[in-house]
Amino acid sequence: MTTAPDQATIDQIVSYIDRREDAFVERLRKLVDTNSGLDNPDGRLDCLAQMDRFYRLLGFTTERLERPGEMVHLVARRAPTGSAAANAPKVMLLGHLDTVFDSTSGFLSFQRAGEWATGPGVGDMKGGLVVLQAALEALAHVRRLDDFDWLAVHNADEEIQSPTSRELIERCAIDRELALDFEVGRASGALVRSRAGVGRYFVQVHGRAAHSGMHHADGANAIVALAAIVAELADLTDYDRGTTINVGTITGGSKRNIVPEEARCEVDVRIRDSAEAERVDVAVKAICAREHVPGTSAEVVGGIGRPPWRPFAGSEYLARLFVETGTALGIEVTAEDTGGGSDANFTAAMGIPTIDGLGPIGEEVHTDRERIQLWSVAERAKLVACSLLGWTPPPVAEA
């Protein structure tokens, strides 16, 4: 539990962040100009090192954790001090270091045009990392950093559904009272109070090659089999249940006059609750297990990588705190549900009050037009710092 901030403290936070705004923009420029795509482990390590230095300057202890695939994650901790330490809120901070833009993408640098900034990861989510930094710096400035028990996890594989960091996030979250994720804010300015669950499947069909003219009957067409599978997978979409199945890529065959021996596709799944996740998972595997063309077979790997984050009382309570704090600061902010997934799905699925979309207001993420409204970096930092100072545990009935 914290002591609610008085107006003088709020004014000091606002003034500090306003004075430091140019410095935060330059910090963002440096992060964005450091490519941290999946093909660039050195770039991801460079971004990690920038975060590591920041935390150590604020008195955090840091630890680097190596995982397969040249993935290195950062954990930073800072214990509370003083007489209120025993009741200090246990806060978890989430923010990933990787982006979807590889070092060969051609979209590699920070650019500013008036109140807009573009660049790889400027919204998703290096802008969020700078919001986090600015909020912590402001709390340190007003001598309130010691009021909290901090734990931050910055992973390097979020854009591929956090396969090597999910266990780390969930283990670190076990004793946390609230979790903040700094993914890019919605274009409307809204925060995120719930997210869809996310799954991905990779389907590989094996057939038998043959000359398409002389020996067509001897072949087993992998593309035709995959086409039948794709049609059945698409039929699993159920808008009333909030379930979408998207076959996003499909490849196969080698030549026009050869019966294709191989074909494959990648499938994206979004679901809204755990029962639906189970239904879809069972159905996908059953569809792929059937022989759709004689002589063909299919393999499927993957599953539901992010559990659904359904609205629940704890997260609603936290969202109300941020909305009410925004009103007090003169910041218009709402909270909404979204179909995208993030690492916040993991903490929310554990029943921890969670809020997401705390990064700057942005749009067109994952494209070479990704951009944010620069003024919103400072605005979001003020919102985070002041909301944390207003945190009290939810009433038992809402926990």
N, C-alpha and C positions, 0 to 999 in steps of 0.2 A: 504494500500500500504506500502511496506517495502523499506528500502534502500538496494540496491543490495550489497552483501558482497564483500569486497575486498579480495585479495589473502591472506593477513595476517589473516583475520578472518577465512577463509576456512582452512588455515593451523592449526590454533588453535583448530578448531572443530575436524579435523582429528587426531591431536596429542592427544587431550583429550580423544577421544573415544578409540584410540589405547592403551593409558595408563590404561584405566579402563576396558579393555576387560575381564580380569580374574574375576573382580568383577561382571560384567554382566553375565558371565557364572554361577557363584555361585548363583546369584539372580534367574536365570532361573532354576537351580537345586532345589531351595527351592519351587518355584511355581509348578514345575512338580511333586515334591514329595508330594505335597498337593493335594490329590485326590479331584476333584470337579465334579464328575459324577452326573447324575440326581438323584441318590438315596442318595446323600450325601450333604444335605443342610449345615451341619456344615463345610464341606470342602470348599464349595463355599463361605461361609462367611469368612473363613480364607483367601482365595485368595483375596476376596474383601478388607479385612482389610490390607493386604500387599499393595494393590494399594492405599488404602486410606492414609496410612502412607506416602507413596512416594509423593503423591500430596500435602499433608499438609506441608511436608518439603520444597516444592518448592513454598509455598505461595498460593496454591489453597484453595478455600473453597469447602467442600464436603458435599454431602447429600446422605443418604441412603433411598431408596424408596422400601417399602414392597408391594408385590403383591401376589395374591392367589397362592397356591401350594408351599409355603415356598420359593418363589422367591424374592430375594432382589437384587436390582440394585443400582449402584453407579453413581452419577453425580458429576463431578468436574469442577469448573469454576475458571478462573483467568482473571481479567480485565486488559487492557493495562494501562500503565502510561506514563507520559511525554507529550511533545508537539505534538507527532504524534498519540496520543491516538484516536482522532476522526476519523482518517482514517485507523486505525489498521485492518488488515485482520481478519475476523471472521472465525476461524478454528474450525471444529468439528473433534474429534478423536473418533474412534469406535474400540472396542475390547471386546470380550466376555470372561467370566470367566469360563464357563462350558466346559466340554469335553464329548465325547461319552463313556468314560470308567468309568463304575460304580466301586464302592469300592470293589466289589467281582470279578472284571475282571481278576485278576492275573497279569495284566500289570500295575504296580503301581509306578515304580521308574525311576529316571533319570540315564542313563548310558552313559559313554563317551568312544569312541573308536577312537583315533586319532582325525581327524577333523570332525567326525560324533558324534552326540548325539541322543540317542533314549529315548523314554519315553512317557507316556500318555499326549497328548496335547503339546508335545515339539514343534510341528509345529502349530497345530490347537488348541488354538492359543497363548499359553503362551510364545512361542518364539516371537510372534508379540508384546505382552505386554512389553517384555524387550526391543525390538527395540524402541518402543514408549518412554519408560523411558530413554533410552540412548540418543535419539535425544533431548528430553526436557532438560536433564541434560547438554548436550553440548551447547544448546542455552543459558541456564542459565550461563554457564561458560564464554561465550563471551558477556554476558550482553545484549542479544537480546530477552530474553523471554518476556520482557515488551513490545515488538513491536507488540504483537499479542493479540487478544481477543480469549481466549481459552475456549472451552467447550468439555468435554469428557463424554462419556456414556459407562459404562461397565455393560453389562447385564448378567444374569445368565441362560438364556433360549434360546440362539441362536441355539443350536443344535436341538431343537424341533421347529424351525421356529419362535422363538421370540413371542409367543402368548401373553405374559404379558408385553413385553417391546416395541412392535412396536409403540404403541401410544406415548410412552415416547420419543423414538428416533425421530419420526416425529415432535413432538411438539418442542423438543429441536433444531431441524434442521431448523425451519422456517426462522430464520434470518441469517443463516450461508452462507458464500461465497464459501467455499470449504470444502470437507469432505474427510478424510483419514481413510481407514479401514486397519487393520493390520493382516488380514488373511495370512496364510502361502503363501510364494512365490511359483510360479510354479517351477517344477523341472528344467525347462530350464533357470530359473532366471528371467523370464518375470514378469512384473506387470500385473494387470488386469484392463482393460478399459471398459469392459461390461460383463454382466452375464445373463444367462437365468433366466426367472421367474420360480418359484418352487411351485408346489401344492402337496397336499397329500389328499387322500380319504380313508375312511374306509367303506367297504361294508359288511353288515351283512344280510345273507339270512335266512329266517325262513321257515321251511317245516313242515312235519308231520311225526312222527316216526311210524314205524310198523315193524312187524316181516318180515324179508326179504324172508322167504320161504312160510309161511302160509298166510300172509296178505300183500304181496308186493303191490298189487293194491290199498290197502287202504292208503299207504304212499305217501308222497310228498317229493322227494329227493332234499334236500337243496344243496348237492354237485353238482348234475347234473345241477341244476339251476345256481349255481355260475360258473360252468365251461362254460356255455353258455354266461354268463355276461363277464367273463374274456376274452373269445375269441373276443367279440365285443369291449371291452375296448382296447385290443391290436391292433385292426384294426384302432384305432384313431391315432396311430403313423404315422407321416408324415415327413420323413427325409428332403424332399425338403423345408418344412416350418420350420425345426428345432424343431419339436415337437416329444417328446418321451413319451410313456406311459409304465411304468414298474410295473407289478404286482409282488411285491417283497416277499410277504408272503401269504400263503393260508393254512387254517386249517379247520377242520370240522369232524363231525361224532363222534361216540363213540365206536362202535363195528362193526366187519365185517358183522354180520348177523342182523343188525338193519338198516332200512332205515334212513339215517341221517336227523335229525330234524334241525340242525344248521350248517352253514358254513360261513366263513368270509375270507376276504383278505384285504391287505393294498396295496395301489396303489401310486406310485410316478409319478409325471407329471413334465416335463420340456418344457417350451414354450418360444418363442423369441419375441412376441409382444402382445399387449393388446387385439387386435382383435382375435388372436388365443387363448388366455386365455379364452375369452368369449365363443368361439366356443366349446372348449374342455369341459368347465364347464357345458354348456347346454347339450352337448352330453352325458357326464357321468351320469348326473341326469336322462336323458331320457332313457338311457339303463337300469338303475336300476329300473325305474318305471314300466317297462313292466313285465308281468308274463311269465317267460321263461319255467316254468314247472307248470302245473295246481296244484293249492293248495299251491304254494310258494309265498312269497313276499320278497322284499329286501328293506333295509334301507341304505342310504348313508349319511355320514357326512364328512365334510372337504371342501376344496376349494383351490384356488390359494393363498397361504400364502405370497409369495414374488412376487411383480410385476416384469415384465421383465425390465432389464436395457439395453436398446438399446444404441448403440454408438450415442453420440450427441456432438455438437461443444464444449460445456463447458468441458466435460470430456476429449475430444481429446486434447484440449488446455492444460489441466493439465497434461495429459500423456506426451505430448511433452516436457513440462517443466522438468519432472523427467528424461526423456530420455536424454535431452540436458545437464542437470546437471550431470548425470552419465558420459556422455562423457567427460565433463570438469574435473571430478574427476578420470578419468581412469577406470570407472566402466562400463562394457558392460551390458546394460539393454535394453529390449524392452517391449512393451505393447501388450497384446493379449486379445482375447475374450474367455470366458469359459462357460461351461454348468452348473457349480456349482452356487449355490445361496449364498448370505450372507446378512448381515444387510446393506451393501452398496447399495443393490437394492432399499431400501427405500429412501435414500437420492438422489440417481440418478433419481428415478421416480418423485421426486419433482423438478427436473431441476437443482439441485445443482452440480457443477463440482465435480466429485468424482473419486477417484482412490483407488484401492484395491490391495491385494497381497503384501503389504509392509512388511510382516513378513519375517523371514529368508527363504532361499531356502530349500525346503523339498520335501519329497516323502512318499508314502504309508500311508498317513493320514487315520485315522479311522481304522487302523489295528494295531496289536501288533508288527508291524515292523516300525511304524511311526518314522521318523528320519529327522534331519536337518543337514546342513553343518554349523558347529559352527562359522567358520570365517565370514559367511554371516550375523550374528547378528550385528557385528560392521559395516560391509559394508552397510547394509540397514539403520542403524542409521545415518551414514554420509550422505547417499543419501537423507533421509528425512529432516534432519536439514538444509542442504545446499539448497535443493529445496524450502523449505519454505522461506528462506531468499531471494530467487530469484522470489518469487511470485509477480505478478502484476495482477490486474483484467483483464479478457479477453476483447478485443475490443468489442464495442457494437454489431457489426455484428455477433460476435461469442458467445455472452453471452447466 
